[in-house]
């Protein structure tokens, strides 16, 4: 399955003999992705094709398809809000953990518990607000395409609900294991180097 | 609840470890709930509005193109070409490191991609050749910062969007400073090679240079395609980004054949993750920044700063110090989205060019990636090189000299930055 990394040995071998070096990609495990990631995956590729189609129609047919710009923006919104659940699940947000180094462990535990609670409350309340938004202006029509805006807000709502449940899961895991990434930043490094 | 209290609650949550994006949204929500000036659900609508923008469509595809180019097949070729090009100089692999990063910077828009991809090869190669690990880590870290300065650049897209500046102009503004950074870093390598008696690592040969050039040629066409297309007005940044992605896919799947389907899935997933992370912060910042503006917090800060100094040079100095400090704690995109609404009004009053300021801002934040506590590049490299964070920090210290020198030059000689974009726009 791995691609061929070996280059033609005759190519530039004077240089390679001297200091040549090759790396190969690490083996790939696709089972680490949650089901919702495959939803984002599909949306991302549809988005890519729409934008590509737009460029294609503009340059080769001379007339960009008007709907593509609008629909592409909505797909981007969907990819962002549904895709954001991936970092909630992996709990690798961008956050400041420097002060945890100087805190006594008990305080750090309380603080990181508070962070989990704030996060869960935020996603839960945001999902509720998003529902209200959908309820009030979801039936408005899009600008060019004759579809209700509710589709876009609905995708966002789906994203917030996912983030809410994933943050509950992560909070529960932190509660059971008794620490979070804030208290032990070294466990986050696993996530940074992909 | 005063707007100042909103700012304070944001800072308190952020310092307490709440993810930056959530701290911005939550502070805005608390403000909306406490004052009843705006209905709560407007917060969500603003977040939607922050992402619903055509220029931001460039973000996922610049990330995608960079990730595709970062697969081993292409980084190896770039490394070999850089080796043939400058490996014959004294301290050869150090120069190779800088040149390789500069070439890769033309394909990728983030510093972290450079450090984790090409940086891994470079550190291993340098260790094998008997260079001290500290030297290898220092030069790799410093040269990774050139990634978002030489176009394409993710931070420039975000800055351009937030500050209302042409992204094409920002990209061009990065070219000369990027080359200066490379030159100052190569001078530093030469200095080390001279004092420590490092030898060359490869013999120069036209044949090897030609062969490796041909091998890497198509990959190296990416920046030419991108920058050329945008400069001549053929592409918008979004179109350039999708063209670069299509090109990278074509190279990986059909030409170099280094890309497997499984790898394509993984790269897509990585792209989605980074895109969502970056743009969720932009969404959060669009509500928070909007509230800061309508409640006149930004204006108050501007009045306060202008009462302190009316001198652009003095302001630039203070802005640099602030940015270097913020860069130590905040990831670049988060810092840009937070600081643009605050600093840009002051720049406008003082007549500082916004393209110039954008470059200064991004350069500062890149230098911030090299420091603890939030130095992502530092953490990645300390892991790649199996060196403790403390020792990595010390290894990087001397490399701040060329970077800060470049920063100083770009801050106080705006022509360096603005000459190229003014030529075309």
Interface residues (C-beta under 8 A of the other chain):
Chain A: X1 X2 X3 X4 X5 X7 X11 X12 X13 X14 X15 X16 X18 X19 X20 X21 X22 X23 X24 X25 X28 X30 X33 X37 X40 X41 X44 X45 X47 X48 X51 X52 X55 X58 X69 X72 X73 X74 X76 X77 X79 X80 X81 X82 X83 X84 X86 X87 X90 X93 X94 X95 X96 X97 X98 X99 X100 X101 X111 X112 X114 X115 X118 X119 X122 X125 X126 X129 X130 X132 X133 X136 X152 X153 X156 X182 X189 X192 X193 X194
Chain B: X13 X14 X15 X16 X17 X18 X19 X20 X21 X22 X25 X26 X29 X40 X41 X43 X44 X45 X48 X51 X52 X53 X54 X56 X57 X60 X61 X64 X71 X72 X73 X75 X76 X77 X79 X80 X83 X84 X87 X92 X93 X96 X112 X116 X120 X121 X124 X125 X128 X129 X201 X202 X203 X205 X207 X208 X211 X212 X215 X238 X239 X242 X243 X245 X246 X257 X258 X259 X260 X262 X263 X265 X266 X268 X269 X270 X271 X272 X273 X275 X276 X277 X279 X280 X281 X283 X329 X330 X331 X334 X372 X373 X374 X376 X379 X380 X383 X384
